[in-house]
């Protein structure tokens, strides 16, 4: 079976820094894969390369067998890859519903015209559906500026689901979220993504989250893949404990 994502010989340098060092990686459809590694290990560079925010120096990136290397972020999104950001990319002066409405309009490539009642009704229906998936429909008319950081992250992820992606990339979804809230937040994300059966790749520093939610873990170190396998195996790997987790279980 063709993997949903396949990279071969992927390389990216920033001067003398090798951020992606001949990476080879296949990701099967429907899996939850966590990318781990210290700051600067190459995780976010990998996400940026796959989503078109960076152009590789060499190598291939394929989505369902189709070459997507060097495509623009908009083109990559149209083909079926969406992402959220470590710092949510939201319009803080707009409400939660208005942010999602902007995303729906952008996905339909019809601009932000609100003159057609039918189009406006369609946007509203899609917006409410996504908010309900995340249990946020009661916050639809609240300005983003009034919402807590964890709620903003959920709205950012909801916006990434507007196009019903094949592959969803999440950059540190639980960063800045309290220990008491992190599991509830990830439960909401997994529940919300389930209807679309999207493959999830998430960058994460919290090993409790990694071990609980990932089917597979890929550990990065200095732009290379240090280990790749089941969480129970990778998190016990000697080199992963030395260079990534610092001995954490």
N, C-alpha and C positions, 0 to 999 in steps of 0.2 A: 504493500500500500504506500502511495506517495505521501511523504510527511507534509503537514500543513506548512511548515517552515523548514528550509534547508539552506545552510550557509557552507561555503567551501572556500578555504584559503583567504578568509576575510581579513584584510589588513587596514589599519589606520594609524598614522603617525602625526604627532604634533611636535615638529622639530625633532629633538632627540628622544622624545617620549613615545614609546610604542604602546598605544592604547588598545589596539587589537592586533594580535600577533598570530597571523595565519590560522584563524579560528575555523574549526569544522564542527558543525552541530546540526542535528536533525531533531525536530520536535513533532511528535505525533498528534493528530487531531484529538480534541476532547480532554487533553491532559492539563494538569495544574503543575507548572514548572516554576521553581524558585531559583533566582539568580542571587548568589551570595558572594561576598568579598569585601575586603577593607575599602575605605575611601580611595578612589583612584585606581582600583583594580581593573576597571574596564567595563563594568556592568552597564552604566548609563550610556557609555559610548556605544556599546552593542545595541541598546534600545534605540539610540538616535540613528544608528546606521540602518537598522531594520525599518524604521518609520520614515526615513528620508530626510531627517534633520541634519544628517551628515552624509557626505559622499565618500564611499570607500576609496582607498588608494589602489586596491586590487581585490580580487575575489568575487564570488557570486553570492547573490541572495535570491532565493526562489520561494514564492508563495504558491502552494499547490502546483508546483512545477513550472510556474511562470516567473521569468526573470524580472525582478523589481529593483535591482541595484541602480542607484543614481536617479531614481524617480523622485519627484517632488513629494512632500508630505501629503498634499491634497490628492495626488494621484494614487499614492499608497493607500490612503484612507478609502478611496473609491473602490479599490481592489479588494479590501476586506481586512485591513489592519487598523486598529484604533488604539489610542493610548491615553492614560491619565498622567499627571505630572506630580512630582514630589511637592511642589508648591502649586496648588490648584490655579488653573488659568481661567478665572471668572471675572465677570463684570460686577464689581462690588456694589455699584450704585443701582443695579437691577435686582429684581426679586429672583428667587429660585426658579419659578416658572418661566420668567422672562429669559433667564440664561438658557434654559433648555429649549425654549422656543427659538432662540437665535441659532442653537445647534441644529434643530430640526430644519429650519429654513436653509441653513448652509448645506446640509446633507442633500436637500432637494435641489440645490443650485438654482433657486428661484429668487434669491435676494431676500430683503426684509420688507416686502410689500405687504401691508395689512389691509389692502383695499378689497380683496375678495373674501366675503364671509365664509365661503366653503373652505378656502385655504386656511383661514384663521381658525375655523372650527377643527380642521384636521390637525393643525399644529397643537391646539389646546388638548385634544384627545390624546395625542402621542405624548405630550408633556406630562399630563396627569397619569397616564399609564406608567411611565418611567418613574415618576415620583412615588407611585403606589408600590412598585416593585421594591423600592428601597425603604418603604415605610415612612416616607417624607411628605406625603400629600398634605398633611396638616401644616406644612411650612411653605406651601406653594407661593403665598403672597408676602412672605417675609423677605426683606432686602438681605442680600448676601452679607453686607457689612454687619448685620446683627447676629449672624449665625456663627457657632463655634467651629473651630478648625476641623474637627472630625466630620461634621455635617458638610462643610465645604468640600472635603475630599470625596464624600459620597456623591455630591452633586456633580463634581468633576468626572467621576467614573460613570455616572448616569449619562452625562453628555457624550462620553466615549461610546456608549452603547446605542446611540441614536441610529447609526448605520447598520446595526446588527452584524458586527464584525465576525470574521472567522477566527481572528487572533486578537486578543486583548492584552496589551502590555501595561502593567501597573508599576509605576516608579515609587517605591516605598509607601504603600497604601496606609500603613499604620504609624508612620513617623509622626510625632507630635500628638499622638493619641494616648490617653492614660492607660495604665496597665489594666484598670478595671473595665475599660471600654473596648480594648483591642480585639477580643474574641467576638464580642457582639457585632463589631464593625465588619470583621471578615466574614462572619456568618451572613450578614446582610448582603455583602458583595457576592458571595458564592450563590446565595439564593436568587439574587437578582439576575445573575448571568446565566443561570441554569436553563431558562426557557429558550435561549438562543444557542445553547450547546457550544459556546465559543471556547476555544483553547485559551488558557490563561497563563501568561508568563509574568511573574511578579518579582521585582527587586525588593529584597527585604534584609534588614539587619537583626531582626528579632528572631532568634532561633526557636523560641517557643511557637511562634506563628509558622515558621518554616516546617518544623517537625509535625505540626498539627494539620496543616492544609495542603502541603505539597505532595504530589505523587512522585516527584523527581527533583533533585537538587543539582544545580550546576555551579561549582565554585570557581571564581575567577581570581587570578593573582598575576599582577603585572602584565595585563593584556592577554594572558593565556588561560586556558581551561585547566585548572588544577585537579579537579575531580568531578565525576558525573555519575549519578546513580540514585538509588533509593536514599531517602533522608536518613534512615537508620545506619546506612553504610557510609555515606559521605560525611555526616557530622561526627563520625568516629575516626575518620581518616587522619593519620598522624600529621600529614602536611596541612590539611585543612585546619586542624586544631592549632597548629603552630602559626600559620599565616593568616587565618581568617577569623576563627572563633576565639583564639587566645586561650584554649583549653576549656571553653564553655561546653556543657553537655548539649 
